[in-house]
Every structure is written in C-alpha cells, then in structure tokens.
C-alpha cells in the first residue's frame, strides 16, 4: 500500500457516515443515500489518484450533491413521487420531536431542502451553497430565509421549531 492508499482509507473512514447522512437528508431514503455516498467516494478516489483535491471533504460533498441533482433532473416528476413514497418507509431513529422535524424537512421542495441542509446542517456559507447547487446567491438567501419560516408553519409549535433555542433542564 502506498501513502496515498493509507490516506484515502483514513479519509473514507472519516467521511462515509457524514456523506451518508447528507445523502439521507437530501433524499429521504437510506439506500439511495448510501449509494450516493459510495459514488461520491469512488469519484473522489479517482480524482485523488490523479491529483489529490485541496479539500477532499468539500470535493466529495460537491460530487454527492451534483450526482443527486443529476439524478433528479433525469428522473423528473417520477422521482418526486418515488421520494414521497420512500419517505414513508425511511424514518430516522429518535424521539417524537425528531420524527416531526424529519417529516417537516422532507415535506419541503427538494431545492429548498437542499439549501437548508447544506446551509444549516453542513454549516456552509450562502456563497458555498450557491456555488455547490449552481444557484444565484439571491435565490439561496431567499430559500434559506423562507425555509425556517416554512418549517415553523409546518411544525406549528415553538417547542418543535429547530431554530428556537432550547432551555436547559433545571
């Protein structure tokens, strides 16, 4: 094994679960999320062999998001129907509040969900999200601003609102 092989194995071990989670947040389907993560890592490895990316984690994330966008573009309306059907079978473990939030996020339009996931879960800047999704910065700002309001409307309870600070138990 070469040094690059060892480094990539460490990178793979560190990033696989994170990429799977990102894929799950974007798709709502565990199997599709794992497939996207694996494909992102394979493409990152091919890139790594030629010339290691400066930020391999960002590169893998970009590959995953772009692959998801490509699949949605190809499948069109059919993918939206299938995503809703799969959502009923794919539920993350957690308490009732987590389930309510999961369903509210999955009910958002795919583009808005992607912006919220990348902006708030992945903690990317608006400019990074815009570049990654190929959207104008103003669109990202608008979707990121309206998304939490839409979630609040869907959730209907300040206690279940993910943007409301939680009080510590006394």
C-alpha positions as CSV (number, residue, x, y, z in Angstrom):
1,X,0.0,0.0,0.0
2,X,1.2,3.5,-0.8
3,X,0.9,6.5,1.4
4,X,-2.0,7.8,-0.8
5,X,-3.9,4.5,-0.2
6,X,-3.5,4.8,3.5
7,X,-4.5,8.4,3.5
8,X,-7.6,7.7,1.3
9,X,-8.6,4.8,3.6
10,X,-8.5,7.2,6.6
11,X,-10.4,9.8,4.6
12,X,-13.0,7.2,3.6
13,X,-13.5,6.1,7.2
14,X,-13.8,9.7,8.4
15,X,-16.3,10.8,5.7
16,X,-18.5,7.9,4.8
17,X,-21.0,8.3,7.6
18,X,-21.2,12.0,7.2
19,X,-21.8,11.6,3.4
20,X,-24.5,9.0,4.1
21,X,-26.2,11.4,6.5
22,X,-26.1,14.2,4.0
23,X,-27.5,11.9,1.3
24,X,-30.3,10.8,3.7
25,X,-31.2,14.4,4.4
26,X,-31.3,15.2,0.7
27,X,-33.2,12.1,-0.5
28,X,-35.1,10.7,2.5
29,X,-34.1,7.2,1.5
30,X,-31.3,5.3,3.3
31,X,-30.4,3.0,0.4
32,X,-30.2,5.9,-2.1
33,X,-28.2,7.9,0.5
34,X,-25.6,5.1,0.8
35,X,-25.4,4.8,-2.9
36,X,-24.8,8.5,-3.3
37,X,-22.1,8.4,-0.6
38,X,-20.3,5.4,-2.2
39,X,-20.4,7.0,-5.6
40,X,-19.1,10.3,-4.2
41,X,-16.2,8.5,-2.5
42,X,-15.4,6.5,-5.7
43,X,-15.3,9.6,-7.8
44,X,-13.2,11.3,-5.1
45,X,-10.8,8.4,-5.1
46,X,-10.4,8.6,-8.9
47,X,-9.7,12.3,-8.5
48,X,-7.3,11.5,-5.6
49,X,-5.3,9.2,-7.8
50,X,-4.8,11.8,-10.5
51,X,-4.3,14.8,-8.2
52,X,-5.4,15.0,-4.6
53,X,-8.1,17.7,-4.1
54,X,-7.1,20.6,-1.8
55,X,-10.2,19.9,0.3
56,X,-11.3,16.3,-0.4
57,X,-14.3,16.5,2.0
58,X,-15.7,19.5,0.1
59,X,-15.0,17.8,-3.2
60,X,-16.8,14.6,-2.1
61,X,-19.7,16.7,-0.8
62,X,-19.9,18.5,-4.1
63,X,-19.9,15.2,-6.0
64,X,-22.7,13.9,-3.9
65,X,-24.9,17.0,-4.3
66,X,-24.2,17.2,-8.1
67,X,-25.0,13.5,-8.5
68,X,-28.3,13.9,-6.7
69,X,-29.2,16.9,-8.9
70,X,-28.3,15.0,-12.0
71,X,-30.5,12.0,-10.9
72,X,-33.4,14.4,-10.1
73,X,-33.0,16.1,-13.5
74,X,-33.1,12.8,-15.3
75,X,-36.0,11.3,-13.4
76,X,-38.1,14.4,-13.3
77,X,-41.6,14.1,-11.9
78,X,-41.3,10.3,-11.3
79,X,-38.5,10.9,-8.7
80,X,-40.7,13.3,-6.7
81,X,-43.4,10.7,-6.5
82,X,-41.0,7.9,-5.5
83,X,-39.3,10.1,-2.9
84,X,-42.6,10.8,-1.2
85,X,-43.3,7.0,-1.2
86,X,-39.9,6.1,0.1
87,X,-40.2,8.7,2.8
88,X,-43.0,6.7,4.5
89,X,-40.6,3.7,4.8
90,X,-37.5,5.7,5.8
91,X,-37.7,7.2,9.3
92,X,-34.6,8.1,11.3
93,X,-34.4,6.8,14.9
94,X,-35.2,9.3,17.6
95,X,-37.8,10.8,19.8
96,X,-41.1,12.3,18.7
97,X,-39.7,15.7,18.1
98,X,-37.0,14.4,15.8
99,X,-39.7,12.5,13.8
100,X,-41.8,15.6,13.5
101,X,-38.9,17.7,12.3
102,X,-37.8,14.9,9.9
103,X,-41.2,14.8,8.3
104,X,-41.4,18.6,8.1
105,X,-38.0,18.8,6.4
106,X,-38.8,16.0,4.0
107,X,-42.0,17.9,3.1
108,X,-40.1,20.8,1.7
109,X,-39.4,21.2,-2.0
110,X,-36.1,19.4,-2.9
111,X,-34.3,22.7,-3.8
112,X,-35.3,24.4,-0.5
113,X,-34.5,21.2,1.5
114,X,-31.0,21.1,-0.2
115,X,-30.3,24.7,0.7
116,X,-31.4,24.3,4.3
117,X,-29.4,21.1,4.8
118,X,-26.2,22.5,3.3
119,X,-26.6,25.9,4.9
120,X,-27.6,24.9,8.4
121,X,-26.7,21.2,8.9
122,X,-23.4,21.3,6.9
123,X,-22.8,24.9,8.1
124,X,-21.8,26.1,4.6
125,X,-21.9,29.8,3.7
126,X,-24.6,31.1,1.4
127,X,-21.9,31.6,-1.3
128,X,-20.7,28.0,-0.9
129,X,-24.3,26.7,-1.2
130,X,-24.9,28.8,-4.2
131,X,-21.8,27.5,-5.9
132,X,-22.5,23.9,-5.0
133,X,-26.1,23.9,-6.2
134,X,-25.5,26.1,-9.2
135,X,-28.0,28.7,-8.0
136,X,-27.8,32.5,-7.8
137,X,-26.8,33.8,-4.4
138,X,-30.0,35.7,-4.1
139,X,-32.0,32.5,-4.6
140,X,-30.0,30.8,-1.9
141,X,-30.6,33.7,0.5
142,X,-34.3,33.7,-0.2
143,X,-34.7,29.9,0.2
144,X,-32.5,30.0,3.4
145,X,-34.6,32.8,4.8
146,X,-38.0,31.4,3.9
147,X,-37.2,27.8,4.8
148,X,-37.2,28.1,8.6
149,X,-40.5,30.1,8.4
150,X,-42.0,27.4,6.3
151,X,-40.8,24.8,8.8
152,X,-42.3,26.8,11.6
153,X,-45.6,26.9,9.8
154,X,-45.4,23.1,9.2
155,X,-44.4,22.4,12.8
156,X,-46.9,24.7,14.4
157,X,-45.2,24.6,17.8
158,X,-42.4,26.7,19.1
159,X,-41.1,23.7,21.1
160,X,-40.6,21.7,17.9
161,X,-39.0,24.6,16.0
162,X,-35.4,23.7,15.3
163,X,-34.4,27.4,15.2
164,X,-35.7,28.1,18.7
165,X,-33.0,27.9,21.4
166,X,-33.8,25.0,23.8
167,X,-33.9,25.7,27.5
168,X,-31.7,23.6,29.7
169,X,-33.4,21.3,32.2
170,X,-33.3,22.8,35.7
